[in-house]
Amino acid sequence: MTASRGDNGEGGTSNAQERVPTHWSDEGIAAAAARPGSRIPLIDPAELKEVVTGLDAWDMWHLARPDGSTVSVGDRTFWFFLAAARQSDPEGRHDVARIRLTSRAAEGWTDHGWVLPEHLTPGTREWSGCSILDGDRLTLYFTAAGRRGGNHSFEQRLFEAKCRFQLDRDQPVLSDWTMPLESVAADGNWYKIADQATAPAHGIWGFRDPAYFQDPANGAEHLVFAGSAGWTDRTLDGVIGLATRVAGEWKLQPPIVEALGTSSELERPHIVIKDGRYYLFWSTHARRFAPAIGAPSGLYGMVADSLDAPWRPINGSTLVAANPPASPMQAYCWWVTGEGEVMSFVDYPGFAQTDPPTDLEQRRGSFGGTIAPRFRLQFDGDAVVPIFATSGAHREG
């Protein structure tokens, strides 16, 4: 891994002089996939259980405190999913996605309904983000896809809204919502303005997936997010962006990681602190890598000694955990809690290709749309090792 100023291969550079984003190169990524310890066990579709009856549920995140620790009441934790009513084509779920609140306890999953009142959503659908509880005030950071009242598009904007979070027995009650406010906007310089009307075959531009992070070193508040480099015309232009709260307002910062020539998407980035080290995780689909790389869909990451220090590849390759070769699309969107638990959703288990099935009936029949078996991470300096359980609790997610 080497540092880069964002050279676009055509003589251009970014204007980001304050920070040089760490380059995610293809060194060692594909080779690391052969490491048996990184392969997630095969998922048995017969053992899957719904999170919400009648809905497909996918990208998820936990309710966390500002320091990243998980909010729990007894053994109950609270989880937010993207969800949509099941339809004939599960790939269409992205066009109608909204955020759903659930909770998990020893007896299983409980559904608590839609999160943001429909009349408040600023887009045509809601995409991923995070949820932070400070006292009884919950802040929902999320992506507004499209624009309310407008034509369908792949425009992406980062928003936040606040509400009061209370429990009535085990039932969470969200009340007193504020109007959603746009957190920070893409500048067209460090970050492409993601406003495409249609989706190209190589993937849409990104300005999405805000994840809150409070730096324990100085208390500074940040958002990391998935973006596309604004200084290049390459299709492999993925970056992990950063915004910092200054005097109560979010200020856009240069990216902290760029993947020019490697991948077009570094999705759902988030930072976990362990033993004084900063672990940056993200998810990437196999089909978004440069074709020659041959890397798997998986959980990837880098580690640093501070937010502004150069990032080093976790495990020497950035690969933390990957779908097995026999089922390369079985799960996606790995989310690591502050305690090192990893959640993801079931995508297309047992399907042998790295793109969704082309046959509509096969696509609907193969799609999981529920929680995947969870696992844990063991942290040891620059090494992060997945620990896969074999118990029924693991299989049930």
C-alpha positions as CSV (number, residue, x, y, z in Angstrom):
1,M,0.0,0.0,0.0
2,T,1.3,3.4,-0.9
3,A,0.1,6.9,-0.4
4,S,-1.3,8.9,-3.4
5,R,-2.3,12.4,-4.1
6,G,-5.1,11.1,-6.3
7,D,-3.3,11.1,-9.6
8,N,-5.8,10.3,-12.3
9,G,-3.4,8.7,-14.6
10,E,-3.7,11.6,-17.0
11,G,-1.5,14.1,-15.3
12,G,-4.3,15.5,-13.1
13,T,-4.2,15.7,-9.3
14,S,-6.7,16.6,-6.6
15,N,-6.5,19.9,-4.8
16,A,-6.6,18.1,-1.5
17,Q,-3.4,19.4,0.0
18,E,-4.3,19.1,3.6
19,R,-4.3,15.3,3.6
20,V,-2.9,12.8,1.2
21,P,-5.5,9.9,0.9
22,T,-4.1,6.5,1.4
23,H,-4.2,4.5,-1.8
24,W,-6.0,1.1,-1.8
25,S,-4.0,-0.9,-4.2
26,D,-4.6,-4.4,-5.5
27,E,-1.5,-5.8,-3.9
28,G,-2.3,-9.0,-2.1
29,I,-6.1,-8.7,-2.1
30,A,-6.8,-11.6,-4.4
31,A,-4.0,-13.8,-2.9
32,A,-5.4,-13.2,0.5
33,A,-8.7,-14.7,-0.5
34,A,-7.1,-18.1,-0.6
35,R,-6.3,-17.8,3.2
36,P,-8.8,-20.3,4.7
37,G,-9.3,-18.3,7.8
38,S,-10.9,-15.4,5.9
39,R,-13.6,-17.5,4.2
40,I,-17.0,-17.1,5.6
41,P,-18.7,-20.6,6.0
42,L,-21.3,-21.5,3.5
43,I,-24.8,-20.3,4.4
44,D,-27.6,-22.9,4.3
45,P,-30.7,-21.2,3.0
46,A,-32.9,-23.7,4.9
47,E,-31.7,-22.3,8.2
48,L,-32.5,-18.7,7.4
49,K,-35.1,-16.8,9.4
50,E,-36.9,-13.6,8.5
51,V,-36.2,-10.4,10.4
52,V,-39.5,-8.8,9.3
53,T,-42.3,-10.9,8.0
54,G,-43.2,-10.1,4.4
55,L,-40.3,-7.7,3.8
56,D,-36.8,-8.0,2.3
57,A,-34.3,-6.6,4.7
58,W,-30.7,-5.8,3.9
59,D,-28.1,-3.1,4.9
60,M,-28.1,-2.7,8.6
61,W,-26.5,-0.9,11.5
62,H,-26.9,-0.9,15.3
63,L,-28.1,1.9,17.7
64,A,-24.8,3.1,19.2
65,R,-23.6,5.7,21.6
66,P,-21.3,8.5,20.5
67,D,-18.3,6.4,21.6
68,G,-19.4,3.6,19.3
69,S,-20.5,1.2,22.0
70,T,-23.8,-0.6,21.4
71,V,-26.9,0.5,23.2
72,S,-28.5,-2.4,25.1
73,V,-31.5,-2.8,27.4
74,G,-30.9,-6.1,29.2
75,D,-30.0,-8.4,26.3
76,R,-31.9,-6.4,23.8
77,T,-30.1,-4.4,21.1
78,F,-31.6,-2.2,18.4
79,W,-31.0,-2.5,14.7
80,F,-31.9,-0.4,11.7
81,F,-32.3,-2.1,8.3
82,L,-33.1,-1.0,4.8
83,A,-36.3,-2.8,4.0
84,A,-39.0,-3.0,1.3
85,A,-42.1,-5.1,0.6
86,R,-41.1,-8.2,-1.3
87,Q,-41.5,-7.8,-5.1
88,S,-41.0,-10.0,-8.1
89,D,-37.5,-8.6,-8.7
90,P,-35.5,-8.2,-5.5
91,E,-33.1,-5.9,-7.2
92,G,-35.9,-3.4,-7.4
93,R,-35.8,-3.1,-3.6
94,H,-33.3,-0.2,-3.9
95,D,-35.9,1.9,-5.6
96,V,-38.4,1.8,-2.7
97,A,-36.1,1.3,0.3
98,R,-37.0,2.8,3.7
99,I,-35.4,2.5,7.1
100,R,-36.9,-0.1,9.5
101,L,-36.3,-0.4,13.2
102,T,-36.0,-3.8,14.8
103,S,-34.5,-5.2,18.0
104,R,-32.7,-8.4,18.8
105,A,-32.9,-10.4,22.1
106,A,-32.5,-14.0,23.2
107,E,-35.9,-14.9,21.9
108,G,-35.1,-13.5,18.4
109,W,-36.0,-10.5,16.3
110,T,-38.8,-8.0,17.0
111,D,-40.1,-5.6,14.4
112,H,-40.8,-2.0,15.4
113,G,-41.9,-0.4,12.2
114,W,-40.7,2.4,9.9
115,V,-38.3,4.9,11.4
116,L,-38.6,8.3,9.7
117,P,-42.2,9.5,9.2
118,E,-42.9,9.3,5.5
119,H,-43.8,13.0,5.1
120,L,-40.3,13.9,6.4
121,T,-38.2,11.9,4.0
122,P,-36.4,14.3,1.6
123,G,-35.8,11.7,-1.2
124,T,-37.8,9.2,-3.2
125,R,-36.2,6.5,-1.0
126,E,-33.9,6.1,2.0
127,W,-30.5,4.5,1.9
128,S,-28.0,3.6,4.5
129,G,-26.5,5.5,7.4
130,C,-26.1,5.2,11.1
131,S,-28.0,5.9,14.4
132,I,-26.5,7.6,17.5
133,L,-28.1,7.9,20.9
134,D,-27.0,10.6,23.2
135,G,-29.1,10.7,26.4
136,D,-32.6,10.3,25.0
137,R,-31.9,12.1,21.7
138,L,-31.4,9.9,18.7
139,T,-29.7,11.2,15.6
140,L,-30.4,9.4,12.4
141,Y,-27.8,9.9,9.7
142,F,-28.9,8.6,6.3
143,T,-28.7,8.9,2.6
144,A,-31.6,10.5,0.7
145,A,-31.7,8.9,-2.8
146,G,-33.5,10.9,-5.4
147,R,-35.4,14.0,-4.6
148,R,-38.9,14.1,-3.1
149,G,-41.5,15.0,-5.7
150,G,-38.9,14.6,-8.5
151,N,-38.2,12.1,-11.2
152,H,-36.5,8.8,-10.3
153,S,-32.7,9.4,-10.2
154,F,-29.6,8.1,-8.5
155,E,-28.9,11.5,-6.8
156,Q,-27.5,10.9,-3.3
157,R,-27.4,13.4,-0.4
158,L,-26.4,13.1,3.2
159,F,-29.0,14.0,5.8
160,E,-29.6,13.9,9.5
161,A,-32.7,14.1,11.7
162,K,-33.2,14.0,15.4
163,C,-36.0,12.5,17.6
164,R,-36.6,11.5,21.2
165,F,-36.0,7.8,21.9
166,Q,-37.9,6.2,24.7
167,L,-38.9,2.7,25.7
168,D,-42.4,1.6,26.6
169,R,-41.6,-1.8,28.1
170,D,-39.5,-3.3,25.3
171,Q,-41.2,-1.2,22.6
172,P,-39.1,1.8,21.4
173,V,-41.0,5.0,20.8
174,L,-39.6,7.7,18.5
175,S,-41.2,11.1,18.8
176,D,-40.6,14.8,18.3
177,W,-38.8,14.5,15.0
178,T,-36.9,17.5,13.6
179,M,-37.0,18.3,9.9
180,P,-34.1,16.5,8.2
181,L,-31.2,18.7,7.4
182,E,-28.6,18.1,4.7
183,S,-25.4,17.4,6.6
184,V,-22.8,18.3,3.9
185,A,-22.9,18.4,0.1
186,A,-20.5,17.0,-2.5
187,D,-18.2,19.7,-3.9
188,G,-17.4,18.3,-7.4
189,N,-13.7,18.6,-6.5
190,W,-12.8,16.0,-3.9
191,Y,-16.1,14.3,-4.5
192,K,-18.2,13.8,-7.6
193,I,-21.7,15.2,-7.3
194,A,-23.8,12.0,-7.4
195,D,-26.7,13.1,-9.5
196,Q,-27.0,10.5,-12.3
197,A,-30.4,10.0,-13.9
198,T,-29.7,6.4,-14.9
199,A,-27.3,3.7,-13.6
200,P,-24.4,2.8,-15.8
201,A,-23.3,-0.8,-16.1
202,H,-20.1,-0.2,-14.1
203,G,-22.0,1.2,-11.1
204,I,-23.4,4.6,-9.9
205,W,-21.3,7.4,-8.5
206,G,-21.4,7.6,-4.7
207,F,-22.1,10.1,-2.0
208,R,-23.8,8.0,0.6
209,D,-23.6,5.8,3.7
210,P,-22.7,8.4,6.4
211,A,-21.2,6.9,9.6
212,Y,-20.6,9.0,12.7
213,F,-17.3,8.8,14.5
214,Q,-16.2,10.7,17.6
215,D,-12.4,10.8,18.0
216,P,-11.4,9.7,21.5
217,A,-8.1,11.6,21.1
218,N,-9.7,15.0,21.0
219,G,-13.5,14.6,21.0
220,A,-13.8,15.9,17.4
221,E,-16.9,14.6,15.5
222,H,-16.6,13.2,12.1
223,L,-18.7,11.5,9.4
224,V,-17.1,9.0,7.0
225,F,-18.9,8.1,3.9
226,A,-18.7,6.3,0.5
227,G,-17.9,8.6,-2.4
228,S,-16.5,8.9,-5.9
229,A,-13.3,10.8,-6.6
230,G,-14.1,14.2,-8.1
231,W,-10.7,14.7,-9.7
232,T,-10.8,11.8,-12.2
233,D,-12.9,10.4,-15.1
234,R,-12.0,6.9,-14.3
235,T,-14.8,4.4,-13.6
236,L,-12.7,2.8,-10.8
237,D,-13.0,5.9,-8.7
238,G,-14.1,4.8,-5.2
239,V,-13.1,6.9,-2.1
240,I,-13.9,7.0,1.6
241,G,-14.8,10.5,2.4
242,L,-14.6,12.6,5.5
243,A,-16.5,15.5,7.0
244,T,-15.7,17.2,10.4
245,R,-18.0,19.2,12.6
246,V,-16.6,22.7,13.1
247,A,-18.5,25.3,15.2
248,G,-21.6,23.2,14.9
249,E,-21.5,22.7,11.1
250,W,-20.1,19.8,9.0
251,K,-17.1,20.8,6.8
252,L,-16.1,18.6,3.9
253,Q,-12.5,17.2,4.1
254,P,-10.3,15.4,1.6
255,P,-10.9,11.7,1.3
256,I,-8.9,9.4,3.7
257,V,-8.7,6.5,1.3
258,E,-8.9,6.3,-2.5
259,A,-9.1,3.3,-4.7
260,L,-8.3,4.7,-8.2
261,G,-7.8,1.8,-10.5
262,T,-8.8,-0.7,-7.9
263,S,-12.5,-0.4,-7.1
264,S,-15.5,1.8,-7.9
265,E,-17.2,1.3,-4.5
266,L,-16.0,1.2,-0.9
267,E,-19.4,0.9,0.7
268,R,-20.7,1.4,4.3
269,P,-17.3,2.7,5.7
270,H,-17.1,3.0,9.5
271,I,-14.4,3.3,12.2
272,V,-14.0,1.1,15.3
273,I,-11.5,1.9,18.1
274,K,-9.7,-1.0,19.7
275,D,-6.7,-0.7,22.0
276,G,-5.9,2.8,20.9
277,R,-5.9,1.9,17.2
278,Y,-8.3,3.1,14.5
279,Y,-9.8,0.4,12.4
280,L,-11.6,1.5,9.2
281,F,-13.9,-1.1,7.6
282,W,-15.8,-1.2,4.4
283,S,-17.6,-3.6,2.0
284,T,-16.9,-4.2,-1.7
285,H,-18.6,-6.4,-4.3
286,A,-16.3,-8.6,-6.4
287,R,-17.8,-7.1,-9.6
288,R,-16.7,-3.6,-8.6
289,F,-13.0,-4.4,-8.7
290,A,-10.8,-4.0,-11.7
291,P,-11.3,-7.2,-13.7
292,A,-7.7,-8.4,-13.5
293,I,-7.8,-8.3,-9.7
294,G,-10.2,-11.2,-9.1
295,A,-10.9,-10.2,-5.5
296,P,-13.9,-11.5,-3.6
297,S,-16.9,-9.8,-2.2
298,G,-15.9,-9.2,1.4
299,L,-15.2,-7.1,4.4
300,Y,-12.0,-5.0,3.9
301,G,-10.2,-2.6,6.1
302,M,-7.2,-0.5,7.1
303,V,-5.7,0.5,10.5
304,A,-4.0,3.6,11.7
305,D,-2.6,5.1,14.9
306,S,-4.7,8.2,14.6
307,L,-7.3,9.6,12.2
308,D,-4.8,11.7,10.4
309,A,-2.0,9.1,10.2
310,P,-1.4,7.0,7.1
311,W,-3.6,3.9,6.9
312,R,-2.0,0.5,6.8
313,P,-3.7,-2.6,5.3
314,I,-5.3,-4.9,7.9
315,N,-3.7,-8.4,7.6
316,G,-1.2,-7.0,5.1
317,S,-3.9,-7.2,2.4
318,T,-6.9,-5.3,3.6
319,L,-9.0,-8.4,3.5
320,V,-10.8,-9.3,6.7
321,A,-13.5,-11.8,5.7
322,A,-14.8,-12.9,2.3
323,N,-17.6,-15.0,0.8
324,P,-16.4,-18.5,-0.1
325,P,-15.5,-19.3,-3.8
326,A,-18.4,-21.8,-4.0
327,S,-20.9,-19.0,-3.0
328,P,-19.4,-15.7,-4.0
329,M,-22.6,-13.6,-3.5
330,Q,-24.0,-15.3,-0.4
331,A,-23.7,-12.3,1.9
332,Y,-22.9,-8.6,1.8
333,C,-22.7,-5.3,3.7
334,W,-20.7,-6.3,6.8
335,W,-21.1,-4.0,9.7
336,V,-18.7,-4.1,12.7
337,T,-20.0,-3.0,16.1
338,G,-17.8,-1.4,18.7
339,E,-17.6,-4.7,20.5
340,G,-16.4,-6.5,17.4
341,E,-19.6,-8.3,16.3
342,V,-20.1,-8.5,12.6
343,M,-23.6,-8.4,11.0
344,S,-24.5,-8.7,7.3
345,F,-27.4,-9.7,5.1
346,V,-28.0,-12.8,2.9
347,D,-27.7,-11.9,-0.7
348,Y,-27.7,-14.8,-3.2
349,P,-26.5,-17.9,-1.3
350,G,-25.4,-20.9,-3.4
351,F,-25.3,-18.9,-6.6
352,A,-22.0,-19.4,-8.4
353,Q,-21.6,-16.1,-10.2
354,T,-20.5,-12.6,-9.0
355,D,-23.5,-10.9,-10.6
356,P,-27.2,-11.4,-9.6
357,P,-29.0,-14.1,-11.7
358,T,-30.4,-12.8,-15.0
359,D,-33.5,-14.9,-14.8
360,L,-36.2,-13.1,-12.8
361,E,-37.7,-16.2,-11.2
362,Q,-34.3,-17.5,-10.2
363,R,-33.4,-14.1,-8.8
364,R,-36.5,-14.0,-6.6
365,G,-36.1,-17.6,-5.5
366,S,-32.4,-17.2,-4.7
367,F,-32.4,-13.9,-2.9
368,G,-32.1,-14.1,0.9
369,G,-33.2,-10.7,2.1
370,T,-32.6,-11.4,5.8
371,I,-29.9,-11.4,8.4
372,A,-26.8,-13.5,7.7
373,P,-25.1,-15.6,10.3
374,R,-23.1,-13.3,12.5
375,F,-19.5,-13.7,13.6
376,R,-16.9,-11.8,15.7
377,L,-13.5,-10.3,15.1
378,Q,-10.4,-10.8,17.1
379,F,-8.1,-7.7,17.1
380,D,-4.3,-8.0,17.4
381,G,-2.5,-4.9,16.2
382,D,-2.6,-4.8,12.4
383,A,-4.2,-8.3,12.3
384,V,-7.9,-8.8,12.5
385,V,-9.1,-12.4,12.4
386,P,-12.8,-13.5,12.0
387,I,-14.1,-16.0,14.5
388,F,-16.8,-18.1,13.0
389,A,-19.1,-20.0,15.4
390,T,-20.7,-23.3,14.5
391,S,-23.6,-23.1,17.0
392,G,-27.2,-22.8,16.0
393,A,-27.1,-19.3,17.4
394,H,-24.6,-18.4,14.7
395,R,-26.6,-20.1,12.0
396,E,-29.7,-18.2,12.9
397,G,-27.9,-14.8,12.9
